């Protein structure tokens, strides 16, 4: 798993924190400057969701920093502009649907890009090219 130091070396300065309760799907973007020398997964148990009170989170690099480098797409009536939007959409799917191989592959594509092992792709690529 990626460390905060490795993340900063790639120019990524923020994280996306998702509630671990798939029914809640609350998320927030945070600066990662306060953490160093640990893996993202090391801090996941420290979070408590303000929306539902669930302890634990899924922490991912905010690899596009909220920027909108691609044309938006519509999925189920929701506009996906950034790769962050795409990740939040996938994370917010019902657990059974989120666990489907095609959605897991899409999320793996987003994570691969975040960790520097893949080429940047549009939300369309992450959702459609498995």
N, CA, C and O atoms as a GROMACS GRO file, in nm:
protein
  520
    1UNK      N    1   0.085  -0.118   0.000
    1UNK     CA    2   0.000   0.000   0.000
    1UNK      C    3   0.089   0.123   0.000
    1UNK      O    4   0.200   0.120   0.054
    2UNK      N    5   0.043   0.227  -0.059
    2UNK     CA    6   0.116   0.352  -0.074
    2UNK      C    7   0.131   0.425   0.060
    2UNK      O    8   0.041   0.422   0.144
    3UNK      N    9   0.245   0.491   0.077
    3UNK     CA   10   0.266   0.572   0.197
    3UNK      C   11   0.240   0.718   0.164
    3UNK      O   12   0.234   0.757   0.048
    4UNK      N   13   0.223   0.798   0.268
    4UNK     CA   14   0.201   0.941   0.245
    4UNK      C   15   0.323   1.005   0.180
    4UNK      O   16   0.308   1.095   0.097
    5UNK      N   17   0.444   0.960   0.217
    5UNK     CA   18   0.564   1.012   0.155
    5UNK      C   19   0.569   0.983   0.007
    5UNK      O   20   0.602   1.071  -0.073
    6UNK      N   21   0.537   0.860  -0.031
    6UNK     CA   22   0.534   0.823  -0.174
    6UNK      C   23   0.428   0.903  -0.248
    6UNK      O   24   0.447   0.944  -0.362
    7UNK      N   25   0.317   0.923  -0.182
    7UNK     CA   26   0.208   0.999  -0.242
    7UNK      C   27   0.254   1.142  -0.273
    7UNK      O   28   0.229   1.194  -0.382
    8UNK      N   29   0.322   1.206  -0.176
    8UNK     CA   30   0.370   1.343  -0.196
    8UNK      C   31   0.476   1.350  -0.304
    8UNK      O   32   0.482   1.447  -0.380
    9UNK      N   33   0.562   1.246  -0.313
    9UNK     CA   34   0.663   1.242  -0.419
    9UNK      C   35   0.599   1.246  -0.558
    9UNK      O   36   0.659   1.294  -0.654
   10UNK      N   37   0.478   1.194  -0.567
   10UNK     CA   38   0.404   1.195  -0.695
   10UNK      C   39   0.326   1.325  -0.714
   10UNK      O   40   0.257   1.342  -0.814
   11UNK      N   41   0.337   1.416  -0.617
   11UNK     CA   42   0.266   1.543  -0.628
   11UNK      C   43   0.123   1.539  -0.577
   11UNK      O   44   0.047   1.632  -0.600
   12UNK      N   45   0.086   1.432  -0.508
   12UNK     CA   46  -0.050   1.418  -0.456
   12UNK      C   47  -0.048   1.466  -0.311
   12UNK      O   48   0.027   1.414  -0.229
   13UNK      N   49  -0.131   1.565  -0.280
   13UNK     CA   50  -0.127   1.627  -0.148
   13UNK      C   51  -0.255   1.607  -0.067
   13UNK      O   52  -0.266   1.660   0.044
   14UNK      N   53  -0.350   1.534  -0.120
   14UNK     CA   54  -0.475   1.515  -0.049
   14UNK      C   55  -0.521   1.371  -0.051
   14UNK      O   56  -0.472   1.289  -0.128
   15UNK      N   57  -0.618   1.340   0.036
   15UNK     CA   58  -0.678   1.208   0.040
   15UNK      C   59  -0.830   1.221   0.037
   15UNK      O   60  -0.887   1.323   0.074
   16UNK      N   61  -0.892   1.115  -0.008
   16UNK     CA   62  -1.037   1.101  -0.002
   16UNK      C   63  -1.066   0.997   0.103
   16UNK      O   64  -1.010   0.887   0.099
   17UNK      N   65  -1.153   1.029   0.197
   17UNK     CA   66  -1.186   0.939   0.307
   17UNK      C   67  -1.332   0.900   0.292
   17UNK      O   68  -1.421   0.985   0.294
   18UNK      N   69  -1.357   0.769   0.278
   18UNK     CA   70  -1.491   0.716   0.257
   18UNK      C   71  -1.534   0.638   0.382
   18UNK      O   72  -1.456   0.560   0.437
   19UNK      N   73  -1.657   0.660   0.426
   19UNK     CA   74  -1.712   0.583   0.538
   19UNK      C   75  -1.704   0.434   0.504
   19UNK      O   76  -1.729   0.394   0.391
   20UNK      N   77  -1.670   0.354   0.605
   20UNK     CA   78  -1.658   0.210   0.581
   20UNK      C   79  -1.793   0.140   0.572
   20UNK      O   80  -1.800   0.024   0.534
   21UNK      N   81  -1.900   0.209   0.608
   21UNK     CA   82  -2.034   0.152   0.597
   21UNK      C   83  -2.089   0.182   0.458
   21UNK      O   84  -2.121   0.297   0.427
   22UNK      N   85  -2.099   0.081   0.374
   22UNK     CA   86  -2.142   0.102   0.236
   22UNK      C   87  -2.280   0.166   0.226
   22UNK      O   88  -2.310   0.230   0.126
   23UNK      N   89  -2.365   0.150   0.330
   23UNK     CA   90  -2.498   0.209   0.326
   23UNK      C   91  -2.493   0.360   0.346
   23UNK      O   92  -2.581   0.433   0.300
   24UNK      N   93  -2.389   0.408   0.415
   24UNK     CA   94  -2.375   0.551   0.442
   24UNK      C   95  -2.314   0.623   0.322
   24UNK      O   96  -2.369   0.721   0.273
   25UNK      N   97  -2.200   0.574   0.276
   25UNK     CA   98  -2.128   0.631   0.161
   25UNK      C   99  -2.086   0.776   0.180
   25UNK      O  100  -2.061   0.846   0.082
   26UNK      N  101  -2.078   0.823   0.304
   26UNK     CA  102  -2.030   0.958   0.330
   26UNK      C  103  -1.882   0.965   0.296
   26UNK      O  104  -1.808   0.869   0.318
   27UNK      N  105  -1.838   1.077   0.241
   27UNK     CA  106  -1.697   1.093   0.208
   27UNK      C  107  -1.656   1.238   0.227
   27UNK      O  108  -1.739   1.329   0.232
   28UNK      N  109  -1.525   1.257   0.238
   28UNK     CA  110  -1.470   1.390   0.255
   28UNK      C  111  -1.329   1.393   0.194
   28UNK      O  112  -1.257   1.293   0.198
   29UNK      N  113  -1.291   1.507   0.140
   29UNK     CA  114  -1.156   1.528   0.089
   29UNK      C  115  -1.078   1.604   0.196
   29UNK      O  116  -1.126   1.704   0.250
   30UNK      N  117  -0.956   1.555   0.226
   30UNK     CA  118  -0.872   1.618   0.328
   30UNK      C  119  -0.731   1.639   0.276
   30UNK      O  120  -0.685   1.567   0.188
   31UNK      N  121  -0.662   1.737   0.331
   31UNK     CA  122  -0.520   1.754   0.306
   31UNK      C  123  -0.446   1.641   0.375
   31UNK      O  124  -0.482   1.602   0.486
   32UNK      N  125  -0.344   1.588   0.310
   32UNK     CA  126  -0.266   1.479   0.369
   32UNK      C  127  -0.137   1.530   0.432
   32UNK      O  128  -0.054   1.450   0.474
   33UNK      N  129  -0.120   1.659   0.440
   33UNK     CA  130   0.004   1.716   0.490
   33UNK      C  131   0.032   1.682   0.636
   33UNK      O  132   0.147   1.684   0.678
   34UNK      N  133  -0.070   1.651   0.713
   34UNK     CA  134  -0.051   1.623   0.856
   34UNK      C  135   0.010   1.486   0.884
   34UNK      O  136   0.057   1.461   0.994
   35UNK      N  137   0.009   1.395   0.784
   35UNK     CA  138   0.060   1.261   0.805
   35UNK      C  139   0.189   1.239   0.729
   35UNK      O  140   0.206   1.292   0.619
   36UNK      N  141   0.280   1.162   0.786
   36UNK     CA  142   0.402   1.126   0.715
   36UNK      C  143   0.455   0.995   0.771
   36UNK      O  144   0.430   0.961   0.887
   37UNK      N  145   0.527   0.922   0.687
   37UNK     CA  146   0.591   0.799   0.731
   37UNK      C  147   0.500   0.681   0.757
   37UNK      O  148   0.545   0.579   0.809
   38UNK      N  149   0.374   0.692   0.722
   38UNK     CA  150   0.281   0.580   0.742
   38UNK      C  151   0.206   0.552   0.612
   38UNK      O  152   0.201   0.636   0.522
   39UNK      N  153   0.148   0.432   0.606
   39UNK     CA  154   0.065   0.397   0.491
   39UNK      C  155  -0.075   0.456   0.510
   39UNK      O  156  -0.118   0.482   0.622
   40UNK      N  157  -0.144   0.477   0.400
   40UNK     CA  158  -0.280   0.526   0.408
   40UNK      C  159  -0.366   0.432   0.492
   40UNK      O  160  -0.450   0.477   0.570
   41UNK      N  161  -0.345   0.302   0.476
   41UNK     CA  162  -0.424   0.205   0.551
   41UNK      C  163  -0.399   0.212   0.702
   41UNK      O  164  -0.484   0.168   0.780
   42UNK      N  165  -0.285   0.267   0.744
   42UNK     CA  166  -0.255   0.278   0.888
   42UNK      C  167  -0.349   0.374   0.960
   42UNK      O  168  -0.374   0.358   1.080
   43UNK      N  169  -0.402   0.472   0.888
   43UNK     CA  170  -0.489   0.570   0.955
   43UNK      C  171  -0.637   0.537   0.942
   43UNK      O  172  -0.720   0.601   1.007
   44UNK      N  173  -0.672   0.439   0.860
   44UNK     CA  174  -0.813   0.408   0.836
   44UNK      C  175  -0.893   0.380   0.963
   44UNK      O  176  -1.006   0.426   0.973
   45UNK      N  177  -0.839   0.305   1.061
   45UNK     CA  178  -0.918   0.276   1.181
   45UNK      C  179  -0.943   0.399   1.270
   45UNK      O  180  -1.028   0.393   1.358
   46UNK      N  181  -0.871   0.507   1.248
   46UNK     CA  182  -0.883   0.626   1.332
   46UNK      C  183  -1.005   0.712   1.302
   46UNK      O  184  -1.043   0.796   1.384
   47UNK      N  185  -1.066   0.692   1.187
   47UNK     CA  186  -1.176   0.778   1.146
   47UNK      C  187  -1.310   0.731   1.201
   47UNK      O  188  -1.335   0.611   1.213
   48UNK      N  189  -1.395   0.827   1.235
   48UNK     CA  190  -1.532   0.801   1.274
   48UNK      C  191  -1.620   0.890   1.185
   48UNK      O  192  -1.601   1.011   1.180
   49UNK      N  193  -1.715   0.829   1.116
   49UNK     CA  194  -1.801   0.904   1.024
   49UNK      C  195  -1.891   1.000   1.102
   49UNK      O  196  -1.958   0.961   1.197
   50UNK      N  197  -1.891   1.126   1.059
   50UNK     CA  198  -1.976   1.226   1.122
   50UNK      C  199  -2.122   1.209   1.084
   50UNK      O  200  -2.211   1.257   1.154
   51UNK      N  201  -2.147   1.140   0.974
   51UNK     CA  202  -2.284   1.121   0.929
   51UNK      C  203  -2.355   1.006   1.000
   51UNK      O  204  -2.472   1.018   1.037
   52UNK      N  205  -2.283   0.892   1.021
   52UNK     CA  206  -2.351   0.774   1.076
   52UNK      C  207  -2.285   0.718   1.203
   52UNK      O  208  -2.342   0.630   1.267
   53UNK      N  209  -2.166   0.767   1.239
   53UNK     CA  210  -2.098   0.720   1.359
   53UNK      C  211  -2.015   0.594   1.341
   53UNK      O  212  -1.955   0.546   1.438
   54UNK      N  213  -2.010   0.540   1.220
   54UNK     CA  214  -1.932   0.419   1.193
   54UNK      C  215  -1.783   0.446   1.212
   54UNK      O  216  -1.730   0.547   1.165
   55UNK      N  217  -1.715   0.355   1.282
   55UNK     CA  218  -1.570   0.365   1.298
   55UNK      C  219  -1.502   0.295   1.182
   55UNK      O  220  -1.545   0.189   1.138
   56UNK      N  221  -1.394   0.356   1.132
   56UNK     CA  222  -1.318   0.298   1.022
   56UNK      C  223  -1.353   0.367   0.891
   56UNK      O  224  -1.464   0.417   0.874
   57UNK      N  225  -1.257   0.369   0.801
   57UNK     CA  226  -1.276   0.436   0.673
   57UNK      C  227  -1.191   0.370   0.566
   57UNK      O  228  -1.100   0.292   0.596
   58UNK      N  229  -1.221   0.403   0.443
   58UNK     CA  230  -1.140   0.365   0.329
   58UNK      C  231  -1.070   0.492   0.284
   58UNK      O  232  -1.138   0.586   0.240
   59UNK      N  233  -0.939   0.498   0.292
   59UNK     CA  234  -0.863   0.619   0.259
   59UNK      C  235  -0.790   0.596   0.127
   59UNK      O  236  -0.716   0.499   0.112
   60UNK      N  237  -0.811   0.686   0.033
   60UNK     CA  238  -0.750   0.677  -0.099
   60UNK      C  239  -0.683   0.808  -0.136
   60UNK      O  240  -0.727   0.914  -0.091
   61UNK      N  241  -0.577   0.804  -0.217
   61UNK     CA  242  -0.515   0.928  -0.264
   61UNK      C  243  -0.615   1.009  -0.346
   61UNK      O  244  -0.694   0.954  -0.422
   62UNK      N  245  -0.610   1.140  -0.330
   62UNK     CA  246  -0.692   1.229  -0.413
   62UNK      C  247  -0.606   1.266  -0.533
   62UNK      O  248  -0.550   1.375  -0.540
   63UNK      N  249  -0.597   1.172  -0.628
   63UNK     CA  250  -0.502   1.186  -0.736
   63UNK      C  251  -0.535   1.292  -0.838
   63UNK      O  252  -0.448   1.328  -0.918
   64UNK      N  253  -0.655   1.343  -0.841
   64UNK     CA  254  -0.681   1.452  -0.935
   64UNK      C  255  -0.713   1.581  -0.864
   64UNK      O  256  -0.743   1.681  -0.928
   65UNK      N  257  -0.706   1.581  -0.731
   65UNK     CA  258  -0.719   1.704  -0.654
   65UNK      C  259  -0.846   1.782  -0.683
   65UNK      O  260  -0.849   1.903  -0.661
   66UNK      N  261  -0.949   1.715  -0.731
   66UNK     CA  262  -1.074   1.784  -0.759
   66UNK      C  263  -1.075   1.858  -0.892
   66UNK      O  264  -1.172   1.925  -0.927
   67UNK      N  265  -0.965   1.846  -0.965
   67UNK     CA  266  -0.958   1.914  -1.095
   67UNK      C  267  -1.048   1.843  -1.196
   67UNK      O  268  -1.082   1.726  -1.178
   68UNK      N  269  -1.086   1.913  -1.299
   68UNK     CA  270  -1.175   1.857  -1.401
   68UNK      C  271  -1.106   1.856  -1.537
   68UNK      O  272  -1.137   1.939  -1.622
   69UNK      N  273  -1.012   1.761  -1.560
   69UNK     CA  274  -0.938   1.760  -1.685
   69UNK      C  275  -1.010   1.691  -1.801
   69UNK      O  276  -0.959   1.691  -1.913
   70UNK      N  277  -1.127   1.633  -1.776
   70UNK     CA  278  -1.196   1.557  -1.879
   70UNK      C  279  -1.339   1.607  -1.896
   70UNK      O  280  -1.394   1.674  -1.808
   71UNK      N  281  -1.397   1.573  -2.011
   71UNK     CA  282  -1.537   1.606  -2.032
   71UNK      C  283  -1.622   1.521  -1.938
   71UNK      O  284  -1.595   1.402  -1.920
   72UNK      N  285  -1.725   1.581  -1.878
   72UNK     CA  286  -1.808   1.505  -1.785
   72UNK      C  287  -1.890   1.398  -1.858
   72UNK      O  288  -1.918   1.408  -1.977
   73UNK      N  289  -1.926   1.294  -1.782
   73UNK     CA  290  -2.015   1.191  -1.835
   73UNK      C  291  -2.133   1.179  -1.739
   73UNK      O  292  -2.124   1.219  -1.623
   74UNK      N  293  -2.242   1.124  -1.787
   74UNK     CA  294  -2.361   1.100  -1.706
   74UNK      C  295  -2.373   0.950  -1.680
   74UNK      O  296  -2.369   0.870  -1.773
   75UNK      N  297  -2.387   0.913  -1.554
   75UNK     CA  298  -2.409   0.774  -1.515
   75UNK      C  299  -2.522   0.772  -1.415
   75UNK      O  300  -2.513   0.834  -1.309
   76UNK      N  301  -2.628   0.703  -1.448
   76UNK     CA  302  -2.745   0.695  -1.359
   76UNK      C  303  -2.792   0.832  -1.313
   76UNK      O  304  -2.828   0.851  -1.196
   77UNK      N  305  -2.791   0.928  -1.404
   77UNK     CA  306  -2.838   1.062  -1.371
   77UNK      C  307  -2.739   1.147  -1.294
   77UNK      O  308  -2.772   1.259  -1.255
   78UNK      N  309  -2.620   1.098  -1.271
   78UNK     CA  310  -2.518   1.173  -1.196
   78UNK      C  311  -2.407   1.214  -1.291
   78UNK      O  312  -2.361   1.134  -1.372
   79UNK      N  313  -2.363   1.339  -1.281
   79UNK     CA  314  -2.255   1.388  -1.365
   79UNK      C  315  -2.121   1.356  -1.300
   79UNK      O  316  -2.096   1.396  -1.186
   80UNK      N  317  -2.036   1.284  -1.372
   80UNK     CA  318  -1.901   1.252  -1.325
   80UNK      C  319  -1.803   1.337  -1.405
   80UNK      O  320  -1.788   1.320  -1.526
   81UNK      N  321  -1.738   1.430  -1.335
   81UNK     CA  322  -1.647   1.522  -1.401
   81UNK      C  323  -1.502   1.483  -1.378
   81UNK      O  324  -1.421   1.486  -1.470
   82UNK      N  325  -1.469   1.446  -1.256
   82UNK     CA  326  -1.331   1.414  -1.221
   82UNK      C  327  -1.316   1.266  -1.189
   82UNK      O  328  -1.415   1.194  -1.175
   83UNK      N  329  -1.192   1.222  -1.179
   83UNK     CA  330  -1.168   1.085  -1.136
   83UNK      C  331  -1.215   1.067  -0.992
   83UNK      O  332  -1.256   0.957  -0.954
   84UNK      N  333  -1.209   1.172  -0.912
   84UNK     CA  334  -1.263   1.165  -0.776
   84UNK      C  335  -1.412   1.136  -0.781
   84UNK      O  336  -1.461   1.050  -0.706
   85UNK      N  337  -1.485   1.206  -0.867
   85UNK     CA  338  -1.629   1.181  -0.881
   85UNK      C  339  -1.655   1.033  -0.912
   85UNK      O  340  -1.746   0.972  -0.858
   86UNK      N  341  -1.572   0.978  -1.001
   86UNK     CA  342  -1.588   0.839  -1.041
   86UNK      C  343  -1.564   0.746  -0.923
   86UNK      O  344  -1.640   0.652  -0.901
   87UNK      N  345  -1.458   0.772  -0.848
   87UNK     CA  346  -1.429   0.690  -0.730
   87UNK      C  347  -1.540   0.697  -0.627
   87UNK      O  348  -1.577   0.596  -0.568
   88UNK      N  349  -1.593   0.817  -0.605
   88UNK     CA  350  -1.703   0.833  -0.510
   88UNK      C  351  -1.828   0.762  -0.558
   88UNK      O  352  -1.902   0.704  -0.479
   89UNK      N  353  -1.852   0.767  -0.689
   89UNK     CA  354  -1.968   0.697  -0.744
   89UNK      C  355  -1.957   0.547  -0.718
   89UNK      O  356  -2.052   0.483  -0.672
   90UNK      N  357  -1.840   0.491  -0.749
   90UNK     CA  358  -1.820   0.347  -0.732
   90UNK      C  359  -1.830   0.310  -0.584
   90UNK      O  360  -1.894   0.211  -0.548
   91UNK      N  361  -1.765   0.390  -0.497
   91UNK     CA  362  -1.768   0.360  -0.353
   91UNK      C  363  -1.910   0.369  -0.297
   91UNK      O  364  -1.941   0.303  -0.198
   92UNK      N  365  -1.994   0.450  -0.358
   92UNK     CA  366  -2.130   0.468  -0.310
   92UNK      C  367  -2.231   0.366  -0.361
   92UNK      O  368  -2.348   0.370  -0.324
   93UNK      N  369  -2.187   0.276  -0.446
   93UNK     CA  370  -2.278   0.174  -0.497
   93UNK      C  371  -2.318   0.078  -0.385
   93UNK      O  372  -2.242   0.060  -0.290
   94UNK      N  373  -2.436   0.018  -0.395
   94UNK     CA  374  -2.472  -0.085  -0.296
   94UNK      C  375  -2.364  -0.193  -0.293
   94UNK      O  376  -2.302  -0.223  -0.394
   95UNK      N  377  -2.343  -0.252  -0.176
   95UNK     CA  378  -2.232  -0.346  -0.156
   95UNK      C  379  -2.230  -0.457  -0.260
   95UNK      O  380  -2.123  -0.489  -0.314
   96UNK      N  381  -2.344  -0.515  -0.289
   96UNK     CA  382  -2.349  -0.625  -0.385
   96UNK      C  383  -2.303  -0.578  -0.524
   96UNK      O  384  -2.227  -0.646  -0.591
   97UNK      N  385  -2.350  -0.461  -0.564
   97UNK     CA  386  -2.312  -0.408  -0.694
   97UNK      C  387  -2.166  -0.364  -0.694
   97UNK      O  388  -2.093  -0.388  -0.790
   98UNK      N  389  -2.122  -0.298  -0.585
   98UNK     CA  390  -1.984  -0.252  -0.572
   98UNK      C  391  -1.886  -0.369  -0.580
   98UNK      O  392  -1.774  -0.352  -0.629
   99UNK      N  393  -1.928  -0.486  -0.534
   99UNK     CA  394  -1.841  -0.604  -0.534
   99UNK      C  395  -1.832  -0.673  -0.670
   99UNK      O  396  -1.751  -0.764  -0.689
  100UNK      N  397  -1.914  -0.630  -0.765
  100UNK     CA  398  -1.912  -0.692  -0.898
  100UNK      C  399  -1.775  -0.671  -0.963
  100UNK      O  400  -1.712  -0.567  -0.945
  101UNK      N  401  -1.728  -0.771  -1.038
  101UNK     CA  402  -1.594  -0.764  -1.098
  101UNK      C  403  -1.570  -0.638  -1.182
  101UNK      O  404  -1.461  -0.582  -1.178
  102UNK      N  405  -1.671  -0.593  -1.256
  102UNK     CA  406  -1.650  -0.476  -1.341
  102UNK      C  407  -1.628  -0.349  -1.259
  102UNK      O  408  -1.548  -0.264  -1.298
  103UNK      N  409  -1.697  -0.336  -1.145
  103UNK     CA  410  -1.677  -0.218  -1.061
  103UNK      C  411  -1.546  -0.227  -0.983
  103UNK      O  412  -1.479  -0.126  -0.961
  104UNK      N  413  -1.508  -0.348  -0.942
  104UNK     CA  414  -1.379  -0.365  -0.876
  104UNK      C  415  -1.265  -0.332  -0.972
  104UNK      O  416  -1.166  -0.270  -0.932
  105UNK      N  417  -1.279  -0.372  -1.097
  105UNK     CA  418  -1.177  -0.341  -1.198
  105UNK      C  419  -1.168  -0.190  -1.221
  105UNK      O  420  -1.059  -0.135  -1.236
  106UNK      N  421  -1.283  -0.124  -1.224
  106UNK     CA  422  -1.282   0.022  -1.241
  106UNK      C  423  -1.212   0.090  -1.125
  106UNK      O  424  -1.132   0.182  -1.145
  107UNK      N  425  -1.241   0.046  -1.002
  107UNK     CA  426  -1.177   0.106  -0.885
  107UNK      C  427  -1.027   0.076  -0.886
  107UNK      O  428  -0.947   0.162  -0.851
  108UNK      N  429  -0.989  -0.044  -0.925
  108UNK     CA  430  -0.847  -0.078  -0.933
  108UNK      C  431  -0.776   0.010  -1.034
  108UNK      O  432  -0.661   0.048  -1.013
  109UNK      N  433  -0.844   0.044  -1.145
  109UNK     CA  434  -0.787   0.135  -1.244
  109UNK      C  435  -0.761   0.271  -1.182
  109UNK      O  436  -0.654   0.330  -1.202
  110UNK      N  437  -0.857   0.322  -1.108
  110UNK     CA  438  -0.841   0.452  -1.043
  110UNK      C  439  -0.726   0.448  -0.942
  110UNK      O  440  -0.646   0.542  -0.937
  111UNK      N  441  -0.718   0.343  -0.864
  111UNK     CA  442  -0.611   0.331  -0.764
  111UNK      C  443  -0.475   0.318  -0.832
  111UNK      O  444  -0.377   0.377  -0.787
  112UNK      N  445  -0.469   0.242  -0.939
  112UNK     CA  446  -0.344   0.226  -1.013
  112UNK      C  447  -0.293   0.361  -1.061
  112UNK      O  448  -0.174   0.390  -1.049
  113UNK      N  449  -0.381   0.443  -1.114
  113UNK     CA  450  -0.343   0.577  -1.157
  113UNK      C  451  -0.293   0.658  -1.037
  113UNK      O  452  -0.192   0.727  -1.047
  114UNK      N  453  -0.363   0.649  -0.926
  114UNK     CA  454  -0.326   0.725  -0.806
  114UNK      C  455  -0.189   0.684  -0.755
  114UNK      O  456  -0.114   0.769  -0.706
  115UNK      N  457  -0.157   0.558  -0.764
  115UNK     CA  458  -0.030   0.509  -0.713
  115UNK      C  459   0.082   0.520  -0.815
  115UNK      O  460   0.193   0.474  -0.790
  116UNK      N  461   0.053   0.581  -0.930
  116UNK     CA  462   0.157   0.607  -1.028
  116UNK      C  463   0.190   0.492  -1.120
  116UNK      O  464   0.287   0.500  -1.195
  117UNK      N  465   0.114   0.385  -1.116
  117UNK     CA  466   0.144   0.268  -1.197
  117UNK      C  467   0.064   0.259  -1.324
  117UNK      O  468   0.072   0.160  -1.397
  118UNK      N  469  -0.014   0.360  -1.352
  118UNK     CA  470  -0.097   0.355  -1.472
  118UNK      C  471  -0.109   0.492  -1.534
  118UNK      O  472  -0.076   0.593  -1.472
  119UNK      N  473  -0.156   0.496  -1.656
  119UNK     CA  474  -0.174   0.623  -1.724
  119UNK      C  475  -0.302   0.687  -1.676
  119UNK      O  476  -0.400   0.619  -1.643
  120UNK      N  477  -0.301   0.822  -1.671
  120UNK     CA  478  -0.423   0.893  -1.634
  120UNK      C  479  -0.531   0.860  -1.735
  120UNK      O  480  -0.505   0.849  -1.855
  121UNK      N  481  -0.652   0.845  -1.686
  121UNK     CA  482  -0.763   0.811  -1.774
  121UNK      C  483  -0.882   0.897  -1.737
  121UNK      O  484  -0.888   0.953  -1.627
  122UNK      N  485  -0.975   0.906  -1.827
  122UNK     CA  486  -1.096   0.981  -1.801
  122UNK      C  487  -1.191   0.895  -1.718
  122UNK      O  488  -1.172   0.774  -1.708
  123UNK      N  489  -1.294   0.956  -1.660
  123UNK     CA  490  -1.395   0.875  -1.590
  123UNK      C  491  -1.457   0.770  -1.681
  123UNK      O  492  -1.491   0.661  -1.635
  124UNK      N  493  -1.471   0.802  -1.809
  124UNK     CA  494  -1.528   0.705  -1.903
  124UNK      C  495  -1.440   0.582  -1.910
  124UNK      O  496  -1.490   0.470  -1.907
  125UNK      N  497  -1.307   0.602  -1.918
  125UNK     CA  498  -1.215   0.489  -1.924
  125UNK      C  499  -1.223   0.404  -1.800
  125UNK      O  500  -1.225   0.282  -1.808
  126UNK      N  501  -1.228   0.468  -1.685
  126UNK     CA  502  -1.232   0.394  -1.559
  126UNK      C  503  -1.359   0.313  -1.547
  126UNK      O  504  -1.358   0.204  -1.490
  127UNK      N  505  -1.468   0.365  -1.600
  127UNK     CA  506  -1.595   0.296  -1.588
  127UNK      C  507  -1.620   0.195  -1.698
  127UNK      O  508  -1.692   0.098  -1.678
  128UNK      N  509  -1.562   0.216  -1.813
  128UNK     CA  510  -1.600   0.135  -1.928
  128UNK      C  511  -1.494   0.038  -1.979
  128UNK      O  512  -1.528  -0.062  -2.041
  129UNK      N  513  -1.368   0.064  -1.954
  129UNK     CA  514  -1.264  -0.021  -2.009
  129UNK      C  515  -1.211  -0.112  -1.900
  129UNK      O  516  -1.125  -0.073  -1.822
  130UNK      N  517  -1.263  -0.234  -1.895
  130UNK     CA  518  -1.224  -0.329  -1.791
  130UNK      C  519  -1.143  -0.439  -1.852
  130UNK      O  520  -1.100  -0.530  -1.782
   0.00000   0.00000   0.00000
